[in-house]
Amino acid sequence: MSVHRTVLLKEAIEGILPKEKAIVGKQVIVDATFGGGGHSLEIFQRYPGIKIIALDQDKGVFQKAKDKFKGLNCDISFVNENFKNLDKVLKNENIRQVDGIIFDLGLSSDQLENSGRGFSFMKDEPLLMTMKENPLPEEITAKEVVNTWAELSLANIIYGYGEERQARRIAKAIVEFRKKQEIKTTFDLVKIIEQAIPAKFRKGRIHYATKTFQAIRIAVNDELGALSEGLREGFKFLKVGGRMSVISFHSLEDRIVKRFYAGVGGSGKSGKEKKVANIITKKPITASIEEIKNNRRGRSAKLRILEKIA
């Protein structure tokens, strides 16, 4: 069983609840990506009595984490929902404004290694890659993507979302393979990728299947579209003086966050945006050498913090 370590935990929480803002009382914080519950647990341990709205698409994570909160003075609402629907969640909770929002966009170690849904190329599992534990029949899965999408579409997502230079070779190999048999498991896909990529590109710092798996996962869950919506809806509910912390692990995610912050911070591309927020982190906060030694996931983590001013 893997132990998930939350990256930039201290920095993200102090980003939305700096000492001067951490007033004891009924402040409301949204943990938009509950995962293993690391952020929520740390907030309760620091600030008893606070209210947290915890969201996650994977219903199972709440059950696994419940015991961690026993004996704590905590008021937490678990909501099985995508953070792109943050507005709907807060309205259902009768909350008009929140004091802070945390987005941690990385997959938890538990999701990667123990979900059984095909996120990891290191285990032979069904090709689902859905954040939801039990996807509905009409919802897209990785199996549908690799077996039915056109070669050009596959090449575009593998290159666009995975930044994989061998995208065309891999897309072509996927299409050729599925003419003979259905692609059913993660190991089927790994085998296809291995055969498609020239030998000299198979030896590197990261596994040769990493970028393709990442790209398909992003496409299946519409992660970039959901992030844009989540940032926009979350900002609407932030009270003046409220803060947002976003930890990203992918350059495309970080670009979306940076662009959104620039827009509300009055420095967007057009230069005409009204300044309604201060960007607290002019440059993203990254993990220390010590944290990266203890948690390799921290290598690509970037934390950006924003404060609403109007």
N, C-alpha and C positions, 0 to 999 in steps of 0.2 A: 504494500500500500504506500503510495507516494505521499510525502508531506508537502503541502503547498506553502511556499513562503511568499508573502505579499511584497512586491517590489516597491521601493520608495514609500513605505507605509507612513513613517514619521513625517516625511516632507509633505505628503499629500494631505494629511490630517491637519498639520500646522498651517498648511496653505489655506484651508477653508476656515479653520478655527484658531487663528493666532491668539496669543494670550490676551491681548486687549479686547478680542471679540468673544472669547470663551466665557460668557456670562452664565453662571449657574441658573438654570431655569428651563422653560419649555421651548428651547430652540428646536427647529425642525431641520433635519439633514436628510438628503436623499442619497442612498447608496445605490446608484443606478446599475451596478454590476456586482451583485452580492457575492457570487462565486463561493469561496470557502468561508466567507464572513469575516475576513481579516480586518477590514476597515471598520465595520460596524462594531466588532468586539473591542478594538482599540479605542474607539470613540467612547463607548460605554464605560470602559475602565478608567478613562481620563475624566469624563464628564457625566457622572451619574445623573439620571433624571431627564436626559435629553430624549427627543423623539426622533426615531429613524424610520423612514420608508425604504424598505429594501426590495429591489426588483431583480428578477432573474428569469430568463426564458426557460431554464431547466428547473422544473419543479422539485426534482430530487435533491438539489443542493440545500434546500431549506431543512429538510428532514435530517440530513447528515450533520448540519451545523447546530441544530436546536440545543443539544446538550451543552454546547460551549457557553450559552447564555443563561444557564440555570444558576440561580443565586446572585445574579447581577440585578441592580436596580435599573431595569431597562424597559422602555416602551418601544416596541418594534412591530411594524406591520410587514409581513412577508407578502409580496405580490408577484404572482407568476405571470410576468409580462415583459415584453420587449421595451427597452427604454425609449424607443421612438414614439411610444404611446404614453409618454410621461404626463402629458396634459390630462389624458383620460384618467390615469391612475390618481393623480392629485385631486382632481374634481371628485372622484369616487370616495376619496378619503376626507372630503370637505376641507381641503387645505388650499388657501388662496396664495400664500407666499411661503418660501422656504429660506433658511439662513445659509444653506450650503449644499452643494451637489458634488459627488465624487463619481467620476467615470474611470474605471480601470479596464482598459480594452483588451488585455491579454487573456488567453485561455488559462484556466487554472490547471495545475499539474494533474489534478484528479480527473478533469474533463479529458485531458490528453491521453492519460494512461489507463483510466478505469471506466470510461463511459461505455465502451463497447460499440461506439457509433462511427468508428473509422477516422478519428482525427489524427491518430498516430500511424505513421508508415512502419513502425517497429513491431506492430501486432497485426495478425491476420483477422480482420473484422469486416462486417458488412459495410458497404459504402453508403453511409448516411451523411455524416458531417453536419448534422443539424444541431443547433443549440438546444432545441426542444428535445425532451426525453422521448416523447412519443409523437412524432410528426403526423399530421393528418394526411389522408391519402392524396389530397390535392396539392400538398406542399412539396416543393422541389427537394430532391435529395441528390447527393453526389452521384449515385448510381444512374439517375435519370440524366444528369449532365453529361457523363462520359459515354452513355449509350445512345443518346438521342440528339445531342446538340451538333450542329454543323461544324465541319472542320475549321472554318474561318472563325466562328464564334469561340471555339475552344482555344484556338491560337491567340485570339484577342484577349481573353480573360487570363490565360496563363502568362502572357507577356504583360498585360496591363495591371493585373492585380498581384502577380507573383514576381514581376520584373525578371522573368526567366528568358535568357537569350536563346535558349533552344526550343522556344515555344512552338514554332512551326513544325519542327521535327517530332516533338512530343504529340502535338495534335494529329499529325498525319499517322503516327504509330497507333494512337488510340482508335482512329477510324478504321485502320487496316485490321487491327486485332478484333474489333467488334463485328466485322464482317464474318468472322469464323466462329466466334462464340461471345456470349454476353460477358461483360466485365462486372463481376459480382463483389469482389473483395478488395481490401487495401493491397494485399500482396499481388493480386492481378495487376493493379495499377502500377505498383512499384516495378514489377517485371517489365511492363511496357515502357516505362520511363527509362529504366536501366538500358534496355536495348536500343532506345531511340537516341540517347545521348552518347556522343563519341567518348571513348575510354579516357582520353586525357582530361575531360571535364567531369569525370565521376569522382575524382579525388580532390577534395577541397576541404575547407574549414567546416562547411555545412553539408549535410547529406544531399545527394543529387535529387532527391524527391521532395525536399522541403518546400521549394518555391511553388511547385505545381500543386501540392496538397494545400498550401496556404491560399493559393489563388482560387481553387475550387471551393474551399470552405467560405471564403469571402463572398463568392458569387452565390452559393447556396443560401446563405443567411442575409444577403444584401447588407453586409456590414457597413459599407461606406455610406449608402443611402440612409440607413438607420442612424448612423452617427450624426450626419448633417441634421436630421430631424430632431434627434435627441438634444443636441446642443441648442438648437433654435427654441424648442419647447421648454427646455430646462431654464434657459435664460429668461423667458417670459415670467416664470414663477419665482425667480430670485428677487428677494426684496432689495431695496437700495442698501448698499453696504454688504450684501450677501456675496459669497464667493463660489467659484467653480474650479475644481481641480480635475485635470484630465491627464491620465497616464496612457500614452500610446506606445506601441511596439513595432509599428510599421510606418515607413516613410509616407505612404498615401494617407494613413490616418492622421499623422502629425501635420501633413499639409492642410487637411480639412480643418483641423483645430486651429492652426496658425492663421488660416484665411478667415475663419469665423471671428477669432479674437481681433484680428485687424479691422474687420468690418464694424464691430460694435465699439472698438477702441478708436474709431474715427480715422483710421489710416488704411482703409481699403483701396482697391485699385482705382476707383473713380475719384477718390479724394473728396467726395461730397457727403460721405456717411456722417451722420451726427454722432458725436462721441457720447456714448452712454455707459462706458466701462473703462476702467484702468487695467492695463495689462501689467500684472505684478511681476511676471517673469519675462524680462526683455529677451533673455535667452533661456531655453528649457533647462530645467534641473535634471541632471543625470545621476545615475547610481555611482557611489564611491567605489574605489578599487577594492576595498574590503568587502562591500556588499556583493560585488560581482564575483569575488572569490567564493563566497558562500552561496551565491545564487546566480547561475549563469544566465538566467532569463533577464537579469538586470542589464546586460550588455547593450540592448537596443531600446531600453525604456527611456522615455522623455516625458517630463511632467511640466505642464503649463498651467498657470493660475491666473484667474481673472476676477476682478471685483466690479460689481455693478454700481454705477454712480448716479443713474437717472432712470 
